[in-house]
């Protein structure tokens, strides 16, 4: 998956609770640009930037976004996302696989339901 895939997924009407993106995507678009475009599609979408950079102060990040420095643990990801997730019952998944068919229901692509 790349930034273009993420934007197409948002445009498909799929349920997305949080955009979690690296700053350096390496596919011609950085995470800050992806987040700005995603916010044009979904103005209230929470955004988490992850990066090995010390800070994102020089970048044009979207308002209300959160920065998570690398390396991080799954516990740190959960603690970062929990306060900005739209609701406690929202689907939350940490998966390295791209979303598959049937994810419009808010079900986790990995099937864990978390």
Backbone as a chain_set.jsonl record, in Angstrom:
{"seq": "XXXXXXXXXXXXXXXXXXXXXXXXXXXXXXXXXXXXXXXXXXXXXXXXXXXXXXXXXXXXXXXXXXXXXXXXXXXXXXXXXXXXXXXXXXXXXXXXXXXXXXXXXXXXXXXXXX", "coords": {"N": [[0.83, -1.194, 0.0], [0.347, 2.283, -0.609], [0.499, 5.909, -0.494], [-1.355, 6.789, -2.417], [-3.061, 4.569, -2.55], [-4.136, 4.671, 0.021], [-5.595, 7.082, -0.121], [-7.458, 6.438, -2.133], [-8.829, 4.44, -0.783], [-10.02, 5.912, 1.299], [-11.701, 7.52, -0.252], [-13.431, 5.586, -1.16], [-15.409, 5.312, 0.645], [-15.083, 3.682, 2.771], [-15.015, 2.707, 6.199], [-13.057, 4.494, 8.356], [-11.155, 5.048, 11.158], [-8.857, 6.315, 12.182], [-6.076, 7.942, 10.733], [-3.002, 6.641, 10.338], [0.17, 7.369, 9.726], [3.436, 7.238, 8.284], [6.008, 9.731, 8.191], [7.927, 9.862, 6.152], [7.23, 8.523, 3.297], [8.208, 7.6, 0.869], [7.169, 7.231, -1.687], [6.788, 9.308, -3.4], [5.047, 11.003, -2.165], [4.741, 12.664, 0.911], [3.97, 11.958, 4.398], [2.722, 14.169, 5.589], [1.549, 15.522, 3.442], [-0.192, 13.514, 2.559], [-1.897, 13.415, 4.812], [-3.039, 16.012, 4.744], [-4.48, 15.86, 2.303], [-6.16, 13.731, 2.932], [-7.669, 14.907, 4.967], [-9.097, 16.709, 3.459], [-10.902, 15.043, 2.306], [-12.039, 13.756, 4.523], [-12.778, 15.739, 6.9], [-12.594, 15.649, 9.753], [-10.949, 13.578, 10.455], [-8.891, 11.845, 12.625], [-5.323, 12.11, 12.948], [-2.258, 10.413, 13.084], [1.139, 10.797, 13.101], [4.021, 8.951, 12.393], [7.476, 8.607, 12.922], [11.05, 8.359, 12.558], [12.309, 10.672, 12.885], [13.259, 13.344, 15.048], [11.365, 15.312, 15.585], [8.402, 16.883, 14.248], [8.189, 19.488, 13.738], [9.087, 21.198, 11.689], [7.548, 20.51, 9.57], [4.549, 20.834, 7.608], [2.087, 20.024, 9.206], [-1.219, 18.639, 9.839], [-3.779, 20.348, 11.73], [-4.28, 19.428, 15.145], [-3.124, 16.956, 14.986], [-1.144, 14.069, 15.959], [2.1, 13.136, 17.087], [4.171, 10.312, 16.917], [7.087, 9.04, 17.989], [9.557, 6.932, 16.43], [11.625, 4.23, 17.515], [8.617, 2.384, 18.334], [6.331, 0.731, 20.548], [3.636, -1.673, 20.389], [1.963, -1.164, 22.503], [2.498, 1.551, 22.98], [1.479, 2.617, 20.618], [-1.236, 2.005, 20.92], [-1.789, 3.533, 23.228], [-1.393, 6.084, 22.191], [-3.312, 6.296, 20.175], [-5.75, 5.759, 21.453], [-6.924, 8.079, 22.907], [-7.754, 9.691, 20.767], [-9.372, 8.272, 19.134], [-12.533, 7.901, 17.561], [-14.668, 6.635, 19.012], [-15.117, 4.458, 21.824], [-15.951, 1.961, 21.041], [-15.064, 1.727, 18.481], [-13.583, 0.166, 15.63], [-10.323, -1.135, 15.806], [-7.211, -1.732, 14.586], [-4.008, -3.119, 14.26], [-2.166, -3.69, 11.652], [-0.043, -5.05, 9.206], [-0.809, -5.631, 6.749], [-2.511, -4.697, 3.715], [-5.849, -3.254, 3.671], [-8.501, -5.496, 3.097], [-11.117, -6.96, 1.006], [-14.442, -6.276, 2.112], [-14.007, -4.65, 4.313], [-15.461, -2.405, 4.747], [-17.36, -2.474, 6.714], [-16.232, -1.761, 9.034], [-14.904, -3.706, 10.274], [-11.967, -5.256, 11.391], [-9.197, -5.6, 9.19], [-7.508, -7.753, 9.663], [-9.034, -9.502, 11.006], [-9.093, -9.681, 13.745], [-10.739, -8.046, 15.189], [-9.998, -6.03, 16.802]], "CA": [[0.0, 0.0, 0.0], [1.046, 3.551, -0.664], [-0.374, 7.045, -0.204], [-2.46, 6.767, -3.373], [-3.98, 3.518, -2.106], [-4.83, 5.191, 1.203], [-6.58, 8.078, -0.569], [-8.549, 5.714, -2.819], [-9.58, 3.75, 0.265], [-10.86, 6.928, 1.935], [-12.727, 7.922, -1.22], [-14.364, 4.476, -1.379], [-16.455, 5.35, 1.663], [-14.755, 2.727, 3.822], [-14.971, 3.255, 7.548], [-11.689, 4.693, 8.831], [-11.215, 5.762, 12.43], [-7.64, 7.092, 12.4], [-5.023, 7.816, 9.732], [-1.696, 6.427, 10.962], [1.087, 7.434, 8.588], [4.832, 7.632, 8.457], [6.301, 11.015, 7.543], [8.679, 9.587, 4.932], [6.568, 7.395, 2.66], [9.076, 7.102, -0.178], [6.484, 6.946, -2.952], [6.488, 10.565, -4.066], [4.184, 11.825, -1.318], [5.08, 12.463, 2.318], [2.826, 11.755, 5.277], [2.024, 15.431, 5.837], [0.704, 15.754, 2.266], [-1.269, 12.519, 2.639], [-2.843, 13.834, 5.844], [-3.796, 17.177, 4.244], [-5.441, 15.381, 1.307], [-7.151, 12.917, 3.651], [-8.552, 15.828, 5.68], [-10.019, 17.291, 2.479], [-11.935, 14.022, 2.115], [-12.658, 13.541, 5.831], [-12.243, 16.871, 7.663], [-12.389, 15.411, 11.181], [-10.196, 12.345, 10.612], [-7.699, 11.969, 13.475], [-4.086, 11.755, 12.255], [-1.058, 10.116, 13.86], [2.357, 10.704, 12.301], [5.107, 8.183, 12.997], [8.732, 8.891, 12.229], [12.289, 8.273, 13.322], [12.759, 12.055, 13.098], [13.075, 13.79, 16.436], [10.139, 16.096, 15.684], [7.785, 17.229, 12.964], [7.928, 20.923, 13.834], [9.359, 21.895, 10.431], [6.597, 20.055, 8.56], [3.225, 21.444, 7.578], [1.169, 18.972, 9.637], [-2.602, 19.084, 10.0], [-4.112, 20.713, 13.107], [-4.804, 18.378, 16.007], [-2.467, 15.673, 14.748], [-0.296, 13.567, 17.037], [3.371, 12.585, 16.615], [4.661, 9.147, 17.653], [8.457, 8.783, 17.53], [10.022, 5.555, 16.285], [10.801, 3.02, 17.486], [7.513, 2.378, 19.275], [5.737, -0.577, 20.831], [2.189, -1.71, 20.16], [1.353, -0.507, 23.671], [2.594, 2.995, 22.75], [0.523, 2.933, 19.55], [-2.565, 1.971, 21.535], [-1.912, 4.689, 24.128], [-1.45, 7.292, 21.36], [-4.551, 6.316, 19.401], [-6.942, 5.666, 22.32], [-7.619, 9.346, 23.186], [-8.254, 10.382, 19.569], [-10.304, 7.389, 18.438], [-13.864, 8.496, 17.644], [-15.48, 6.05, 20.082], [-14.494, 3.301, 22.453], [-16.33, 0.757, 20.316], [-14.583, 1.776, 17.099], [-12.643, -0.882, 15.262], [-8.929, -0.722, 15.895], [-6.37, -2.842, 14.148], [-2.64, -2.862, 13.853], [-1.926, -4.718, 10.652], [0.898, -4.67, 8.167], [-1.422, -5.983, 5.474], [-3.479, -3.704, 3.239], [-7.226, -3.645, 3.917], [-9.042, -6.395, 2.079], [-12.546, -6.828, 0.733], [-15.322, -6.418, 3.262], [-13.614, -3.837, 5.453], [-16.372, -1.263, 4.87], [-18.19, -2.617, 7.905], [-15.483, -1.347, 10.202], [-14.213, -4.865, 10.806], [-10.525, -5.224, 11.254], [-8.756, -6.401, 8.06], [-6.83, -8.977, 10.084], [-10.027, -10.385, 11.612], [-8.985, -9.747, 15.201], [-11.796, -7.25, 15.8], [-9.4, -5.037, 17.68]], "C": [[0.873, 1.256, 0.0], [0.046, 4.671, -0.393], [-1.572, 7.083, -1.143], [-3.509, 5.73, -3.001], [-4.798, 4.015, -0.916], [-5.912, 6.196, 0.804], [-7.753, 7.416, -1.285], [-9.428, 4.986, -1.808], [-10.514, 4.727, 0.989], [-12.003, 7.349, 1.018], [-13.775, 6.834, -1.451], [-15.524, 4.488, -0.386], [-16.226, 4.362, 2.789], [-14.698, 3.431, 5.173], [-13.522, 3.306, 8.018], [-11.76, 5.538, 10.085], [-10.036, 6.7, 12.654], [-6.706, 6.878, 11.211], [-3.701, 7.747, 10.478], [-0.696, 6.362, 9.822], [2.496, 7.787, 9.011], [5.004, 8.991, 7.789], [6.962, 10.767, 6.19], [8.112, 8.331, 4.276], [7.371, 6.813, 1.503], [8.387, 6.769, -1.491], [6.076, 8.225, -3.671], [5.588, 11.492, -3.266], [4.612, 11.59, 0.132], [3.806, 12.359, 3.156], [2.037, 13.026, 5.556], [1.091, 15.766, 4.668], [-0.472, 14.784, 2.261], [-2.327, 12.956, 3.648], [-3.675, 15.038, 5.399], [-4.849, 16.747, 3.232], [-6.537, 14.542, 1.963], [-8.148, 13.803, 4.39], [-9.489, 16.574, 4.722], [-11.184, 16.332, 2.232], [-12.741, 13.826, 3.393], [-12.116, 14.601, 6.8], [-11.936, 16.602, 9.136], [-11.595, 14.143, 11.467], [-8.987, 12.578, 11.512], [-6.466, 11.455, 12.725], [-2.97, 11.53, 13.269], [0.093, 9.999, 12.874], [3.373, 9.875, 13.073], [6.372, 8.474, 12.211], [9.903, 8.67, 13.17], [12.886, 9.662, 13.535], [12.487, 12.438, 14.552], [11.784, 14.588, 16.622], [9.592, 16.346, 14.286], [7.502, 18.727, 12.91], [8.147, 21.666, 12.528], [8.346, 21.535, 9.346], [5.263, 20.773, 8.696], [2.193, 20.362, 7.917], [-0.235, 19.529, 9.826], [-2.883, 19.397, 11.47], [-4.672, 19.515, 13.886], [-4.17, 17.023, 15.801], [-1.537, 15.329, 15.912], [0.959, 12.973, 16.413], [3.799, 11.44, 17.523], [6.07, 8.832, 17.142], [8.753, 7.282, 17.436], [11.323, 5.396, 17.05], [9.707, 3.109, 18.548], [7.009, 0.949, 19.453], [4.252, -0.524, 20.489], [1.445, -1.046, 21.318], [1.39, 1.014, 23.504], [1.633, 3.439, 21.646], [-0.882, 3.0, 20.127], [-2.79, 3.187, 22.425], [-2.02, 6.002, 23.352], [-2.794, 7.417, 20.67], [-5.793, 6.371, 20.288], [-7.636, 7.006, 22.566], [-8.213, 10.034, 21.954], [-9.203, 9.526, 18.754], [-11.709, 7.934, 18.609], [-14.75, 7.935, 18.746], [-14.788, 4.815, 20.603], [-14.789, 2.027, 21.687], [-15.821, 0.718, 18.889], [-13.578, 0.666, 16.841], [-11.229, -0.333, 15.307], [-8.068, -1.912, 15.545], [-4.978, -2.345, 13.851], [-2.291, -4.001, 12.916], [-0.937, -4.206, 9.631], [0.342, -4.99, 6.792], [-2.368, -4.879, 5.032], [-4.893, -4.177, 3.538], [-7.747, -4.499, 2.77], [-10.512, -6.144, 1.847], [-13.348, -6.988, 2.019], [-14.957, -5.557, 4.453], [-14.509, -2.614, 5.638], [-17.201, -1.32, 6.137], [-17.49, -2.131, 9.158], [-14.78, -2.513, 10.861], [-12.73, -4.733, 10.52], [-10.087, -6.101, 10.081], [-8.088, -7.709, 8.478], [-7.796, -9.938, 10.77], [-9.978, -10.433, 13.122], [-10.1, -8.981, 15.895], [-11.275, -6.191, 16.728], [-8.627, -4.032, 16.884]], "O": [[1.98, 1.272, 0.538], [-1.12, 4.409, -0.097], [-2.687, 7.379, -0.712], [-4.708, 5.982, -3.121], [-6.009, 3.803, -0.856], [-7.021, 6.159, 1.337], [-8.907, 7.787, -1.069], [-10.646, 4.93, -1.972], [-11.67, 4.398, 1.257], [-13.139, 7.512, 1.465], [-14.886, 7.129, -1.89], [-16.503, 3.762, -0.558], [-17.075, 4.213, 3.668], [-14.369, 4.614, 5.257], [-12.842, 2.281, 8.071], [-12.353, 6.616, 10.083], [-10.197, 7.765, 13.25], [-6.561, 5.753, 10.733], [-3.324, 8.691, 11.172], [-0.705, 5.413, 9.038], [2.715, 8.531, 9.967], [4.22, 9.355, 6.912], [6.596, 11.392, 5.194], [8.466, 7.213, 4.649], [7.221, 5.631, 1.191], [8.972, 6.085, -2.331], [5.13, 8.226, -4.459], [5.388, 12.644, -3.649], [4.823, 10.447, 0.537], [2.708, 12.638, 2.676], [0.821, 12.974, 5.741], [-0.026, 16.237, 4.879], [-1.608, 15.176, 1.993], [-3.522, 12.875, 3.367], [-4.88, 15.083, 5.647], [-5.988, 17.211, 3.289], [-7.706, 14.637, 1.588], [-9.338, 13.491, 4.438], [-10.559, 17.023, 5.132], [-12.31, 16.761, 1.979], [-13.969, 13.741, 3.357], [-11.096, 14.374, 7.451], [-11.084, 17.281, 9.711], [-11.569, 13.678, 12.606], [-8.142, 13.419, 11.202], [-6.55, 10.49, 11.965], [-2.759, 12.331, 14.181], [0.04, 9.21, 11.931], [3.561, 10.076, 14.273], [6.345, 8.575, 10.984], [9.781, 8.774, 14.391], [13.856, 9.815, 14.277], [11.582, 11.9, 15.189], [11.176, 14.547, 17.692], [10.241, 16.054, 13.282], [6.67, 19.177, 12.122], [7.472, 22.662, 12.269], [8.296, 22.195, 8.308], [4.906, 21.255, 9.771], [1.51, 19.848, 7.031], [-0.421, 20.739, 9.956], [-2.293, 18.782, 12.358], [-5.432, 18.706, 13.353], [-4.625, 16.035, 16.377], [-1.193, 16.181, 16.732], [0.899, 12.376, 15.338], [3.793, 11.573, 18.747], [6.235, 8.407, 15.999], [8.273, 6.482, 18.238], [12.057, 6.372, 17.211], [9.852, 3.823, 19.54], [7.237, 0.081, 18.61], [3.686, 0.556, 20.321], [0.4, -0.43, 21.11], [0.424, 1.696, 23.846], [1.042, 4.515, 21.731], [-1.629, 3.94, 19.855], [-3.855, 3.803, 22.384], [-2.674, 6.937, 23.813], [-3.357, 8.509, 20.586], [-6.793, 6.976, 19.902], [-8.859, 7.068, 22.443], [-9.095, 10.882, 22.094], [-9.783, 10.004, 17.779], [-12.056, 8.391, 19.698], [-15.511, 8.683, 19.36], [-13.974, 4.202, 19.912], [-13.973, 1.106, 21.677], [-16.113, -0.227, 18.155], [-12.818, 0.279, 17.729], [-10.975, 0.799, 14.894], [-8.191, -2.979, 16.148], [-4.794, -1.28, 13.262], [-2.139, -5.144, 13.344], [-0.995, -3.042, 9.236], [0.957, -4.657, 5.778], [-2.962, -4.197, 5.867], [-5.124, -5.381, 3.649], [-7.452, -4.233, 1.605], [-11.092, -5.223, 2.422], [-12.967, -7.752, 2.907], [-15.549, -5.719, 5.52], [-14.328, -1.861, 6.595], [-17.7, -0.288, 6.587], [-18.092, -2.094, 10.232], [-14.128, -2.343, 11.891], [-12.321, -4.157, 9.512], [-10.548, -7.237, 9.97], [-8.105, -8.677, 7.717], [-7.423, -11.069, 11.083], [-10.756, -11.165, 13.733], [-10.383, -9.232, 17.067], [-12.063, -5.511, 17.387], [-8.046, -3.108, 17.453]]}, "num_chains": 1, "name": "protein.A"}
